[in-house]
Amino acid sequence: MLAAGLLLSAPTALLTSCGDDDPSDSPGSGDVVDNGGTVDDAKLTPSQSKSRMETVAKNLMNQVDSRNFSTLSELCNDLSATIDDMDNDNVSHWAQDLFESMSVQTGNPIEETYYSRYTYDRLIVLSQFHGRFTATNGQWTYDKTPTNLEFLIKDASGNLCTLSVTPSGNTKKVYMGEDWDENGVYVGNGHYYWEEDVYSNYVMVPEHILVKLTQGNSTRAEVKVDIDQSQFVGPEYDLSKDGVSTTATIKVEDYSLTINRAMHSGSEGSAEVNGSMSKSGQVLVEFSAKAINTKFNSHEELTTGGPVEAYVNILGQMQLRGTCSNVKTFVDYLEKADDVSEETNGTAYKNYINQANQLINAGIYFDNGKTQQASVKLMCFKDEYNGGRYVYWYSEPGIYFDDNTSYAMGDYFNRDNFGSVIDMFERLLRGYEDLFD
């Protein structure tokens, strides 16, 4: 999903980037493209497009105020400080003992003079992590009665706060792959004794997981994950190779983020993600990406790549719509470019990036219009060291207009052109930094 990531990340760069790198020569954006819009609209000038982008950026930032998260931030800081001052050893030991009890030794161990190897099956059952921990006088007291997992602690004002984790629904066993623990001890005469523990990990996956933080009678944050178990077919579904479809909904105060992730088996080679962020029911950003016939091997190396589509909609006012015709070929060109990134003149590097760009058709649109107002592609840059004796070429997204002008994100979205947006963005960042200091 590298190409999709490039396409999905472009709006953030469009709205917030700043810098002063010098771009290399790049082609213009070409003909106007009708790429899924629903409204007939006119072609804007680069100046008009910049003005629209600035307006959209301001509108979005006005909707995401750091003060909206101050209550949650203050609560988390308060609880974290309290927990840091407590004796948490009994919670750690409880979790470690329970985790270790889920491992069963299998097969015949290998025991030699300087080496031993033991194999285990580890079956993780989330429902076994249950009970209630209550903070009392700097200690945690444990009650195993609840069927979910709860932590109860009072804030600085004496309000009772609860963090709970609740799995529910049917469970199905899936395989999660292996991990190893290795320990070596020097035994003298130039020899080490090595012990290796190999774990085959399985999880009983529930249909639903709910994580909630409450303060008194108010819910401050909530995360709900729904897992589609219909893909878990056969006696042992291998989650280390095949994906799982999930829906995650995160709610904080008036904000809600929903992500739907549809993963199909490695043999089918397709994946899809879509989601949205809203405030008080108003959709701020919605996005989607889809990859077809894209497969990975057991080492997570991309072996086959089909087309990728991506879409981002900001406030219904600005859209990014894009495609990559073959993600495997796209990644191959980027890897070849990286192999020649230290060549002085950059000719080969630029050639590979140009070939990668031929696979991308990504553009900026306004108000769900059909007319592409600007296109987004990779641009080439170089850093020089030791007075130009050494160079390093790299690429970043750039914006291209149909009057044959093109800008690096940092050049186009600088303080001269987007000063008010950058100032607002920096104030927004400072607001969030102040929250979590």
C-alpha positions in Angstrom: 0.0 0.0 0.0 3.0 2.3 -0.5 1.5 4.1 -3.4 -1.8 4.5 -1.6 0.1 5.9 1.3 1.7 8.5 -0.9 -1.7 9.5 -2.3 -3.4 9.6 1.1 -0.6 11.6 2.7 -0.6 14.3 0.0 -3.5 16.4 1.4 -1.7 16.7 4.8 1.4 17.9 3.0 -0.7 20.2 0.8 -2.2 21.9 3.8 0.8 22.1 6.3 4.2 21.7 4.6 6.9 24.4 4.6 10.5 24.5 3.5 12.9 25.8 0.8 14.4 22.8 -1.1 15.3 23.3 -4.7 13.4 20.9 -7.0 14.9 19.4 -10.1 13.3 19.8 -13.5 9.9 17.9 -13.8 7.2 17.8 -16.4 3.9 19.6 -16.1 0.6 18.0 -15.1 -0.8 17.5 -18.6 -4.4 17.4 -19.7 -7.4 18.0 -17.4 -8.7 14.6 -16.1 -12.2 13.6 -15.3 -11.6 11.3 -12.3 -14.8 10.6 -10.6 -16.2 14.0 -9.8 -19.9 14.7 -9.9 -20.0 18.5 -10.6 -19.0 20.3 -13.8 -16.7 23.1 -12.8 -14.3 25.5 -14.4 -10.5 25.4 -14.5 -8.9 27.7 -11.9 -5.7 29.5 -12.2 -2.8 28.5 -9.9 -3.4 31.6 -7.8 -7.1 30.8 -7.4 -6.3 27.2 -6.5 -3.9 28.4 -3.8 -6.6 30.6 -2.4 -9.0 27.7 -2.3 -6.5 25.4 -0.6 -5.8 28.1 2.0 -9.5 28.5 2.7 -10.0 24.7 3.1 -7.0 24.5 5.4 -8.3 27.3 7.7 -11.8 25.7 7.8 -10.4 22.3 8.8 -8.1 23.8 11.5 -10.9 25.8 12.9 -12.8 22.6 13.5 -9.9 20.8 15.3 -9.2 23.0 18.4 -6.8 21.6 21.0 -9.0 23.0 23.7 -11.6 20.3 22.8 -9.3 17.7 24.2 -8.2 19.6 27.4 -10.4 17.6 29.7 -9.1 14.2 28.5 -5.5 15.5 28.5 -5.7 16.8 32.1 -7.3 13.5 33.2 -4.6 11.4 31.6 -1.8 13.5 33.0 -3.4 13.3 36.5 -3.9 9.6 36.4 -0.5 8.9 34.9 1.2 10.9 37.8 -0.8 8.9 40.4 0.0 5.5 38.8 3.7 6.4 38.6 3.7 7.0 42.4 2.0 3.6 43.1 3.5 0.2 43.7 2.5 -1.6 40.4 4.5 -4.8 40.9 1.5 -7.0 41.7 -0.2 -6.0 38.4 2.9 -6.8 36.4 3.4 -10.1 38.1 -0.3 -11.0 37.7 -0.1 -10.3 33.9 3.3 -12.1 33.5 2.2 -15.2 35.4 -1.1 -15.4 33.4 0.8 -14.9 30.1 3.3 -17.7 31.0 0.5 -20.0 32.0 -0.8 -19.9 28.4 2.4 -21.6 27.1 2.7 -25.3 26.8 6.0 -27.1 25.9 5.8 -29.2 22.8 8.0 -31.7 21.0 11.4 -32.9 22.2 13.8 -30.4 23.5 17.4 -30.1 22.2 19.9 -30.2 25.0 23.6 -30.1 24.2 26.7 -29.0 26.0 26.6 -25.4 24.9 23.1 -25.1 23.4 19.5 -25.9 24.3 16.3 -25.4 22.4 12.7 -25.6 23.6 9.5 -25.2 21.7 6.2 -24.0 23.0 2.6 -23.5 21.9 1.2 -20.2 23.3 -2.5 -19.8 23.3 -3.6 -16.3 24.3 -7.1 -16.0 25.5 -8.1 -12.4 26.2 -11.1 -13.3 28.4 -8.7 -14.8 30.9 -7.3 -11.3 31.6 -10.2 -10.3 33.8 -10.9 -8.9 37.2 -10.9 -5.5 38.9 -7.8 -3.6 40.2 -8.7 -0.8 42.6 -6.1 1.8 43.6 -6.1 2.1 47.4 -3.4 3.9 49.5 -0.8 3.5 46.8 -1.5 -0.2 46.2 -3.6 -2.2 43.8 -6.2 -4.6 45.3 -7.5 -7.3 43.0 -11.0 -8.8 42.7 -11.3 -11.6 40.2 -15.1 -11.5 40.1 -15.7 -9.2 37.0 -15.6 -10.9 33.6 -13.9 -8.0 32.0 -10.7 -6.2 33.0 -11.1 -3.0 35.0 -8.8 -0.5 36.7 -10.4 1.9 39.2 -8.6 5.0 40.4 -9.6 8.4 41.7 -8.5 11.7 40.0 -7.2 14.7 41.9 -10.8 15.9 42.6 -11.9 12.6 44.0 -13.9 11.5 41.0 -13.8 7.7 40.5 -12.3 6.9 37.1 -12.5 3.5 35.3 -10.5 2.1 32.5 -12.1 -1.1 31.2 -11.3 -3.6 28.5 -14.2 -5.8 27.5 -14.0 -8.6 24.8 -17.3 -10.1 23.7 -19.0 -12.4 21.2 -17.7 -15.6 19.8 -14.0 -16.4 19.7 -12.0 -18.2 17.0 -8.5 -19.5 17.1 -5.9 -18.0 14.7 -2.2 -18.5 14.3 0.0 -15.3 14.8 3.4 -16.6 13.8 6.5 -17.5 15.8 8.8 -15.5 18.1 12.1 -16.4 19.8 13.7 -15.7 23.2 17.5 -16.2 23.2 19.8 -15.9 26.2 23.6 -16.5 26.2 25.8 -16.9 29.3 29.6 -17.0 29.2 30.8 -20.3 30.8 34.5 -19.9 30.5 37.2 -21.1 28.2 35.9 -19.0 25.3 32.5 -20.7 25.4 28.9 -19.4 25.7 25.9 -21.5 26.7 22.9 -20.5 24.6 19.3 -21.2 25.4 16.6 -20.7 22.8 12.9 -20.7 23.4 10.6 -20.8 20.3 6.9 -19.9 20.7 4.2 -20.7 18.2 1.6 -18.0 19.0 -2.2 -18.5 18.8 -4.9 -16.1 19.8 -8.6 -16.7 20.6 -9.9 -13.7 18.7 -13.2 -12.2 20.0 -15.8 -10.6 17.7 -15.8 -7.4 19.7 -13.4 -5.5 21.9 -14.4 -2.3 23.8 -11.9 -0.1 25.6 -13.5 2.7 27.7 -12.3 5.5 30.0 -14.9 7.1 32.3 -14.7 9.9 34.8 -17.6 9.8 37.2 -20.6 9.4 35.1 -19.0 10.8 31.9 -17.3 8.8 29.2 -14.1 10.5 28.2 -12.8 8.2 25.5 -14.0 5.0 23.9 -12.5 2.6 21.4 -14.6 -0.2 19.8 -13.2 -2.8 17.5 -15.4 -5.2 15.6 -13.7 -8.2 13.9 -15.1 -10.1 11.0 -14.6 -13.8 11.8 -16.1 -15.1 8.6 -12.6 -15.2 7.0 -11.3 -17.5 9.7 -11.8 -20.7 7.8 -10.2 -24.1 8.1 -8.8 -25.7 11.2 -6.1 -23.0 11.6 -6.3 -19.5 10.1 -2.9 -18.0 9.6 -3.1 -14.4 10.6 0.7 -14.0 10.0 0.0 -14.4 6.3 -3.6 -13.4 5.7 -5.3 -10.3 6.9 -8.5 -9.7 8.9 -11.3 -7.3 8.3 -12.0 -5.0 11.2 -14.0 -1.8 12.0 -12.6 0.5 14.6 -14.4 3.4 16.1 -12.6 5.9 18.3 -14.6 8.5 20.2 -13.1 11.4 22.2 -15.4 14.2 23.4 -17.3 15.4 20.3 -14.9 13.7 17.8 -15.3 10.3 16.2 -12.9 8.4 14.0 -14.1 5.3 12.2 -11.8 3.0 10.2 -13.0 0.1 8.2 -10.2 -2.3 7.1 -11.1 -5.1 4.7 -8.3 -7.6 4.2 -8.5 -10.6 2.0 -6.3 -13.7 1.9 -2.8 -13.5 0.6 -3.8 -15.8 -2.3 -6.5 -13.3 -3.3 -4.2 -10.4 -2.8 -6.5 -7.5 -2.2 -7.1 -5.0 0.6 -9.3 -2.0 1.2 -9.5 0.6 3.9 -11.9 3.5 4.3 -12.9 5.8 7.1 -13.9 9.2 8.3 -13.3 11.7 11.1 -16.3 13.7 12.3 -17.1 16.3 15.0 -20.6 16.5 16.5 -21.9 14.5 13.5 -20.2 16.7 10.9 -17.8 14.8 8.6 -14.4 16.6 8.6 -12.3 14.1 6.6 -13.2 10.9 4.8 -10.7 8.7 3.0 -10.4 5.3 1.2 -7.8 3.2 -0.5 -8.0 -0.1 -2.3 -5.3 -2.4 -3.7 -6.1 -5.3 -6.1 -4.0 -8.4 -6.8 -1.2 -7.2 -4.4 0.5 -10.1 -2.7 3.3 -10.5 -0.2 5.5 -13.5 0.6 6.2 -14.9 4.0 9.0 -12.3 4.5 6.5 -9.5 3.8 8.2 -8.8 0.5 5.9 -7.5 -2.3 5.8 -10.2 -5.0 2.8 -9.1 -7.1 1.3 -5.7 -7.5 -1.9 -4.6 -9.2 -3.7 -1.2 -9.3 -4.2 1.0 -6.3 -6.9 3.6 -5.8 -7.0 6.3 -3.2 -9.4 9.1 -2.2 -9.5 11.8 0.4 -12.3 14.3 0.9 -11.7 17.3 3.3 -15.0 19.0 4.4 -16.5 18.3 1.0 -14.5 21.3 -0.2 -11.3 19.7 -1.5 -10.6 16.2 -2.8 -7.6 14.1 -3.7 -8.4 11.4 -6.2 -5.6 9.2 -7.5 -4.6 5.8 -8.9 -1.4 3.9 -9.3 -1.6 1.4 -12.2 0.8 -1.1 -10.7 2.1 -0.8 -7.2 4.8 -3.5 -7.7 6.3 -1.7 -10.7 6.1 1.5 -8.8 7.9 0.1 -5.8 10.5 -1.5 -8.0 11.3 1.9 -9.6 11.7 3.5 -6.2 14.0 0.8 -5.1 16.1 1.2 -8.3 16.2 4.9 -7.7 17.5 4.4 -4.2 20.3 2.2 -5.5 21.6 5.1 -7.6 20.8 7.9 -5.1 24.5 8.8 -4.6 25.3 9.3 -8.3 26.5 12.9 -8.8 24.4 14.0 -11.8 21.3 12.2 -10.7 20.3 11.3 -14.3 19.5 7.6 -13.5 17.7 8.6 -10.3 15.5 11.1 -12.1 14.8 8.6 -14.8 13.5 6.0 -12.3 11.4 8.6 -10.5 10.0 9.7 -13.8 9.0 6.1 -14.7 7.4 5.8 -11.3 5.4 9.0 -11.9 4.1 7.6 -15.2 2.2 5.0 -13.1 0.5 7.7 -11.0 -2.6 9.7 -11.9 -3.4 11.9 -8.8 -5.0 15.2 -8.7 -6.5 17.9 -6.5 -10.2 18.8 -7.0 -12.6 21.2 -5.4 -16.3 20.8 -4.3 -16.5 17.3 -5.9 -15.7 18.8 -9.3 -14.7 16.9 -12.3 -11.9 19.2 -13.3 -8.4 18.4 -12.0 -7.0 21.7 -10.7 -3.5 20.4 -10.0 -1.7 17.1 -10.0 0.5 15.4 -7.4 3.6 13.5 -8.3 7.1 12.8 -6.9 9.8 15.5 -7.3 13.6 15.0 -7.1 15.9 16.8 -4.7 19.5 16.5 -3.7 21.5 17.2 -0.6 25.2 18.0 -1.0 28.0 17.3 1.5 31.7 18.3 1.7 31.4 21.1 -0.7 29.5 19.1 -3.3 31.9 16.1 -3.3 29.1 13.8 -2.1 25.4 14.0 -3.1 22.3 12.2 -2.0 19.2 12.2 -4.2 15.7 11.8 -2.7 12.1 12.4 -3.7 9.0 14.0 -2.2 5.5 14.8 -3.4 5.2 17.9 -5.5 2.3 19.9 -7.0 1.9 20.6 -10.7 -0.3 23.1 -12.5 -1.4 23.1 -16.1 0.4 26.3 -17.0 3.6 24.2 -16.9 4.6 25.5 -13.4 5.5 23.0 -10.7 6.4 23.4 -7.1 7.8 21.3 -4.4 5.4 21.1 -1.5 7.8 23.1 0.6 8.3 25.7 -2.1 4.6 26.2 -2.9 3.3 26.0 0.7 5.9 28.5 2.1 5.2 31.3 4.5 4.9 33.9 1.7 2.1 32.0 0.0 0.5 30.3 3.0 1.7 32.4 5.9 -1.7 32.7 7.7 -2.3 28.9 7.4 1.2 28.1 8.6 0.8 30.4 11.6 -2.5 28.8 12.4 -1.0 25.3 12.1 1.9 26.3 14.4 -0.5 27.7 17.0 -2.6 24.5 16.8 0.6 22.4 17.3 1.6 24.5 20.3 -1.8 24.1 21.7 -1.5 20.3 21.6 2.1 20.4 22.9 0.9 22.4 25.9 -1.8 19.8 26.5 0.7 17.0 26.8 3.7 18.8 28.4 
